[in-house]
Amino acid sequence: MKTAFIYSDNFAKYDYGPEHPLKPFRLKLTYELIKAYGLLSLPDTILVEARPAGEEDLLLYHTRDYIEVLKAANGGLEIPGEERYGLGFGDNPVFEGVFEWSRLVTGASLQAAELVDSGEVPIAFNISGGLHHALSSRASGFCYINDPVIVISSLLKKGRRVAYIDIDAHHGDGVQEAFYHTDKVLTISLHESGNYLFPGTGFEGETGEGEGIGYSVNVPMPPSSDDELFAYAFNEVVPPLIERFRPDIVVGQLGVDSFLTDPLAHLNYTTNGFCEVVRKMKELSPRWIALGGGGYEITNVAKAWTLAWAIMNNADLPDDLPEAFIERYPFEGFRSKKLRDGEYREKGAGKEMMRDEVGRIVTRVREKVFPLINPPT
Ligand SMILES: [Zn+2]
């Protein structure tokens, strides 16, 4: 199967600041690991240099006002009134090149979309994308431009039917909000419950409004949920919805801040559950635009997205990390020198409570939402 990997060395040039958890360097580390495994020189793989999105692309979702402010912030200096746009101290700092960075990430996602939509490749992966929190005139949750929304909007303009599947630890709130009132896009998000984690939304009762009723699907997971519960929830909810909705294209957000060792969220997934779900996502996608997402422990990011890329290419990888790679990055924290995590399972009464809770949510989604989803007319 032919695949495309969209990348630029320039991704790692940008810096949110020394205290900020989002490290663009993680993208370079992932690229290097994928390359070390030989997965960019497979016969059916194309490596595509990312190019920035044009301003008119950004306007597919964002307001002109906001784009002008973000452009003005590109020099890295504070802009008067920036806080009205979610910019400034904290989550969404104004750093040098913030507008260029956002254009490059979004451009890469649009290139992935074009390659997949044109039929050139059935699968394309932009590890820098998946910045799902940005709102139409506001930066949020480390995201300035919402590349998934822009990609989906560009596909809608061509009359495509799109399903969005988001497995980041955080609710895909920006994408849900953009398509909350339409039945042309099915958004599905599995994430840590908003009772415990930013952005505090994504409850199972949020199902869409107006024409869009039933087309926003949320599976909030209790903190400490493990691979078993993750795969269970995904398998119970996602494949039957996709089967019924019958999208032309699936956009997948593959955030890995859901891992046991991630510092920001409280989910306990490993590469095992992640790979099971990614394999399933591949199986059920007629065409697939895969995007990155969260991930704040950079070795998890490199390993998980390397494994995801291997799945996209039907490649089997040895579990020992390539020697040359380890020698090049001795201090990044690849302590086990293994690609895959060991098995991890929650046990005892806590697990049974989580199992009951996930079971209750899955049942509610199946009863309330499934009957509302219609196939294409
Ligand atoms: Zn996240």
Boltz pocket constraint, residues with backbone or C-beta under 6 A from the ligand:
constraints:
  - pocket:
      binder: B
      contacts: [[A, 168], [A, 169], [A, 170], [A, 255], [A, 257], [A, 293], [A, 294], [A, 295]]
      max_distance: 6.0
